[in-house]
Amino acid sequence: MHRTNIVFWLSLVVIIFLSNYAVMGNSTKRRNMNDSNNQKYYFEMAEKAQEEFLKKLNSIKIGDSVQKVKNILGEPTYDQIGASKKGEFISRDFTYYIKILEKGLVNEKYDQYVELSFDAKNKLTKIESNIPVEILIPFTLDKERKLQKEAGEGHQPWRLNPIDMARSAVISYANKNIKSKKCFLITQKNNEAIAQCNNLNVNYRVYLKKYFGKSSIWTATKIQIIKN
């Protein structure tokens, strides 16, 4: 009986200890989650200003000049020239920060930004972001009808392929260096499709639609820029 009592009390102590440990662990997890959701930023663009900035991105197109981008988006947070070890030009990068956690430090986890890169001729070559960005592609049905007629006559047959059309849209509006082998179809149902083109750590997801029936060309309507 005495030995049984000892075993019982030892077991009870272990159970209580493990229970308290689990509660502490869960509390710590909840606290960490709350901390990540309530970061105090050194800089944070006002919510309305964020909406206006992201809306202005829809006016930007690959091939636009540095000055045109500045006229639309304003001065960037950082304007940097990238060069190789031999001093050869790589790119000119505009970084527009939405949020900066700490002054003078880069924090890939919490900082939020949109980056635009230009070539040696100061022409826009790509748009990247570590936050979801949506670019609406301007089009008119009148123009699409003309393209449809041309496709029916054998011109620009790639417009009949959603993957090829998606790549063309990305090249025009997000990244001119996308390779065809990096593009693929995610889904296609009836007259709608979603395709994606990947570039290093950024994905360009393209939404497409057929407006003129089964034999219609594909029209790209928007691009979502998603960081891996």
C-alpha positions as CSV (number, residue, x, y, z in Angstrom):
1,M,0.0,0.0,0.0
2,H,2.8,2.4,0.9
3,R,4.6,1.8,-2.3
4,T,1.4,2.1,-4.3
5,N,0.7,5.5,-2.7
6,I,4.2,6.7,-3.5
7,V,3.8,5.7,-7.2
8,F,0.4,7.4,-7.3
9,W,1.7,10.7,-5.9
10,L,4.7,10.7,-8.2
11,S,2.5,10.2,-11.2
12,L,0.2,13.0,-10.1
13,V,3.2,15.4,-9.8
14,V,4.4,14.5,-13.3
15,I,0.9,15.0,-14.7
16,I,0.6,18.5,-13.1
17,F,4.1,19.5,-14.3
18,L,3.4,18.4,-17.9
19,S,0.0,20.2,-17.8
20,N,1.6,23.5,-16.6
21,Y,4.4,23.2,-19.2
22,A,1.8,22.7,-22.0
23,V,-0.1,25.8,-20.8
24,M,3.0,27.9,-20.7
25,G,4.0,26.7,-24.1
26,N,0.6,27.6,-25.6
27,S,0.7,31.0,-23.9
28,T,4.1,31.7,-25.4
29,K,2.9,30.7,-28.8
30,R,-0.1,33.0,-28.5
31,R,2.1,35.8,-27.3
32,N,4.5,35.4,-30.2
33,M,1.6,35.4,-32.7
34,N,0.2,38.5,-31.1
35,D,3.6,40.1,-31.2
36,S,3.9,39.4,-35.0
37,N,0.5,40.9,-35.6
38,N,1.2,44.1,-33.6
39,Q,4.6,45.1,-34.7
40,K,5.5,48.8,-34.1
41,Y,7.0,50.0,-37.3
42,Y,9.6,52.8,-37.8
43,F,7.7,53.8,-40.9
44,E,4.2,52.7,-42.1
45,M,2.4,54.2,-45.1
46,A,-1.1,55.3,-44.2
47,E,-3.8,52.9,-45.3
48,K,-5.4,55.3,-47.8
49,A,-2.0,56.1,-49.2
50,Q,-1.2,52.4,-49.6
51,E,-4.5,51.9,-51.6
52,E,-3.6,54.9,-53.8
53,F,-0.1,53.7,-54.4
54,L,-1.1,50.2,-55.3
55,K,-3.8,51.6,-57.6
56,K,-1.2,53.8,-59.4
57,L,0.8,50.7,-60.1
58,N,-1.8,49.8,-62.7
59,S,-0.6,52.8,-64.7
60,I,2.9,51.4,-64.9
61,K,4.0,49.3,-67.9
62,I,7.2,47.5,-68.8
63,G,9.3,49.8,-70.9
64,D,8.2,53.0,-69.1
65,S,11.0,55.5,-68.4
66,V,12.4,56.4,-65.0
67,Q,10.8,59.8,-65.2
68,K,7.4,58.4,-66.1
69,V,7.5,56.1,-63.1
70,K,8.5,58.9,-60.8
71,N,5.7,61.1,-62.2
72,I,3.1,58.4,-61.4
73,L,4.5,56.9,-58.2
74,G,6.6,59.8,-56.8
75,E,10.1,59.5,-55.5
76,P,11.1,56.1,-54.3
77,T,12.3,55.4,-50.8
78,Y,15.6,54.1,-52.3
79,D,17.1,54.7,-55.7
80,Q,20.1,52.3,-56.1
81,I,22.4,51.2,-58.9
82,G,23.4,47.5,-58.9
83,A,26.8,46.7,-60.4
84,S,29.0,43.6,-60.7
85,K,32.4,43.2,-59.0
86,K,33.9,44.6,-62.2
87,G,31.8,47.7,-61.9
88,E,29.5,46.6,-64.8
89,F,25.9,47.9,-64.7
90,I,23.3,45.3,-63.6
91,S,20.2,47.4,-62.9
92,R,18.8,50.5,-61.4
93,D,16.3,49.7,-58.6
94,F,13.5,51.8,-57.2
95,T,12.3,50.5,-53.8
96,Y,9.0,51.9,-52.5
97,Y,8.5,50.9,-48.9
98,I,5.0,50.3,-47.5
99,K,6.4,49.4,-44.0
100,I,9.8,49.6,-42.4
101,L,10.3,47.8,-39.1
102,E,13.6,49.4,-38.0
103,K,15.4,52.5,-39.2
104,G,18.5,51.6,-41.2
105,L,17.9,47.9,-41.1
106,V,16.4,45.5,-43.6
107,N,13.9,43.0,-42.2
108,E,12.7,40.5,-44.9
109,K,10.1,39.1,-42.5
110,Y,8.3,42.4,-41.6
111,D,9.3,45.0,-44.1
112,Q,6.9,45.5,-47.0
113,Y,7.9,47.0,-50.3
114,V,7.5,47.1,-54.1
115,E,10.7,47.1,-56.2
116,L,10.9,48.3,-59.8
117,S,14.1,47.6,-61.9
118,F,15.4,49.5,-64.9
119,D,18.0,48.8,-67.5
120,A,20.9,50.9,-68.6
121,K,18.6,53.0,-70.8
122,N,16.4,53.8,-67.8
123,K,13.5,51.7,-69.1
124,L,11.4,49.5,-66.7
125,T,12.2,45.8,-67.0
126,K,10.4,44.2,-64.0
127,I,8.2,44.8,-61.0
128,E,8.6,42.6,-57.9
129,S,7.1,42.8,-54.4
130,N,7.2,40.9,-51.1
131,I,3.5,41.7,-50.6
132,P,0.6,40.6,-52.9
133,V,0.2,43.2,-55.7
134,E,-2.5,43.1,-58.3
135,I,-2.1,44.8,-61.7
136,L,-5.3,45.2,-63.7
137,I,-4.6,45.0,-67.4
138,P,-6.4,47.6,-69.5
139,F,-8.3,46.4,-72.6
140,T,-11.4,47.2,-74.6
141,L,-13.7,44.7,-76.3
142,D,-13.5,46.6,-79.5
143,K,-9.7,46.1,-79.6
144,E,-10.1,42.4,-78.6
145,R,-12.6,41.9,-81.5
146,K,-10.0,43.2,-84.0
147,L,-7.4,40.9,-82.5
148,Q,-9.9,38.0,-82.7
149,K,-10.4,38.7,-86.4
150,E,-6.7,38.8,-87.0
151,A,-6.2,35.5,-85.1
152,G,-9.0,34.0,-87.3
153,E,-6.9,35.0,-90.3
154,G,-3.9,33.2,-89.0
155,H,-2.1,36.1,-87.3
156,Q,-0.7,35.9,-83.7
157,P,-1.8,32.3,-83.1
158,W,-0.2,32.4,-79.7
159,R,-3.2,34.4,-78.5
160,L,-5.2,31.2,-78.7
161,N,-3.0,29.6,-76.0
162,P,-3.6,30.7,-72.4
163,I,0.0,30.0,-71.4
164,D,1.5,32.0,-74.3
165,M,-1.0,34.8,-73.7
166,A,-0.1,34.8,-69.9
167,R,3.6,35.1,-70.7
168,S,3.0,38.0,-73.1
169,A,1.0,39.8,-70.4
170,V,3.8,39.3,-67.9
171,I,6.4,40.6,-70.4
172,S,4.3,43.7,-71.1
173,Y,3.3,44.6,-67.5
174,A,5.5,42.9,-65.0
175,N,8.8,41.3,-66.1
176,K,10.2,41.4,-69.7
177,N,12.7,38.6,-69.0
178,I,10.3,35.8,-68.3
179,K,11.2,32.5,-70.1
180,S,8.5,30.4,-71.7
181,K,9.6,27.3,-69.9
182,K,8.8,29.1,-66.6
183,C,5.1,29.5,-67.5
184,F,2.4,26.9,-66.9
185,L,-1.3,26.5,-66.7
186,I,-2.9,26.3,-63.2
187,T,-6.5,25.8,-64.2
188,Q,-8.8,26.1,-67.2
189,K,-12.6,25.9,-67.1
190,N,-14.9,26.9,-69.9
191,N,-13.9,30.4,-70.9
192,E,-11.7,31.2,-67.9
193,A,-8.1,30.2,-67.1
194,I,-5.3,31.0,-64.6
195,A,-1.7,30.6,-65.7
196,Q,1.5,31.4,-63.8
197,C,5.1,32.5,-64.7
198,N,7.8,32.1,-62.1
199,N,11.0,34.1,-61.7
200,L,13.4,33.2,-58.9
201,N,11.4,34.0,-55.7
202,V,8.5,35.8,-57.4
203,N,5.4,34.3,-59.1
204,Y,3.3,36.2,-61.6
205,R,-0.2,34.7,-61.6
206,V,-2.3,35.7,-64.7
207,Y,-6.1,35.6,-65.0
208,L,-7.4,35.1,-68.5
209,K,-10.8,35.1,-70.2
210,K,-12.4,34.2,-73.5
211,Y,-14.9,36.8,-74.6
212,F,-16.0,35.4,-78.0
213,G,-16.8,31.7,-77.5
214,K,-14.9,28.5,-77.6
215,S,-12.6,29.5,-80.5
216,S,-11.9,32.9,-79.0
217,I,-8.5,34.4,-78.3
218,W,-7.5,34.7,-74.6
219,T,-7.5,38.1,-72.9
220,A,-5.4,38.7,-69.9
221,T,-7.3,40.7,-67.4
222,K,-5.0,40.9,-64.4
223,I,-1.7,39.8,-62.9
224,Q,-1.0,39.0,-59.3
225,I,2.6,39.4,-58.1
226,I,3.2,36.9,-55.3
227,K,6.5,36.4,-53.4
228,N,7.4,32.7,-52.8
